[in-house]
Amino acid sequence: MNHKIITTIAVGLCFSSLTVHAANRVADGRGNGMGNTGVTSANYLLAPFYNPALTAVYRGDDDFGLLLPAIGARVSDSDKSLETIDDLQDTINDFENNPTIANEAQLNAYLDQLDGNKPLAVAGGVAVAVAIPLDLLSVNVFSSGYAEVLAQPVIFESNDTTTRYENSTVDTLAFAYSEVGVALAKQITLFGLPMSLGVSPKFQELETYKQEISIRDFDVSDYDQTKTSKSAFNMDLGAVWFYHNFRGGLAVKDLFSQDIDTQDVGGVDKYELDTQVTVSGAYATEVITASVDWDLTKQGRFVNREDDTRYLRFGLEGNAFGWLQARLGYEFELEDTLDDTFTAGVGFSPGDLFHFDLAGSYAGSNQFGLSGNLAFTF
């Protein structure tokens, strides 16, 4: 899956309207609406993105599933840096065409406002899957991708206004990955307890970007002028246990942790794709599903950038006659890097053949999200 497509979608969604935020790398309208839970509550079609063991958890009349596509994006701009940069660029144009005391003062005010702001974060993901559930061995062939861009204003200190804005920059870091793999799973009985075991071997392409862009010329879509890349083989593991309507589960994502350096632009940064271990529990019936996912490990992301994340997630879904679903969720970010997030979503699944799911999230001022997916099951 081409990372350019992923990031183009992410940037387009985010900056056409600051109304997108999906705290999870999984683009899934159902799980995102349920607080980004899914390790024990996702269906067999979305299983590879949460827990490969769920590939073998299906109903007797399920023969084939197609996810085409799932998409999600987010923006986190709690200090309104993007809006301020836009206003600053307009003021720079005014100042250069007709310098006045008033627009010079306004220009410096915008620079002061940007000084010390938190990084602007943009991210997006896309996923597709084809699943064939079988008693002998269930199979799900999948592809997904994710991209995130971090933009940090760096304001130059000077008493001269022109010198100040000409030497101020937006330092940009970006990471993208795409992967393709196959999830294999089977239900077994161990010590009288039914369970499902799954594995997902996959190939990944990792890329990083780093630039220092003049603040007068900054455009987040220009993130990709520098690039380093790396290919890797990786694997996900998972297990789900069943007791009546209760489920317990464990998922290990990216068993082989990876890291990749940026180009040397004012120094080298490193991105870490850490192994992530999540435990989960769920109560699932035809009418209601309640789930909780707890990350035991943190995701490191960019080293020395204080952007580690780790979540405790809760989700709830109500199902009306198998045709209409309503969902709520909440995420606690345990590393205090990001704000906690409230999520909500709806699903429409007439005849259990066509599935359309849409989710939104809210994490405070200028931190919003949107995700959705289209799927067919037969």
Secondary structure, DSSP 8 states (H G I E B T S, - for coil): --HHHHHHHHHHHHHHSS-----SSS--HHHHHTTT--TTT--TTTGGGT-GGGGG---TT---EEEEEEEEEEEE-TT-HHHHHHHHHHHHHHHHHS--HHHHHHHHHHHHHHTT---EEEEEEEEEEEEE--SS-EEEEEEEEEEEEEEEEE----SSHHHHHHT-EEEEEEEEEEEEEEEEEEEEEETTEEEEEEEEEEEEEEEEEEEEEETTT--GGGGGGS-EEEEEEEEEEEEEEEETTEEEEEEEE-SS-EEEE---SSS--EEEE--EEEEEEEEE-SSEEEEEEEESS-B-EETTTT--B-EEEEEEEEEETTTEEEEEEEEEETTSSS--EEEEEEEE-GGGTEEEEEEEEE-STTEEEEEEEEEEE-
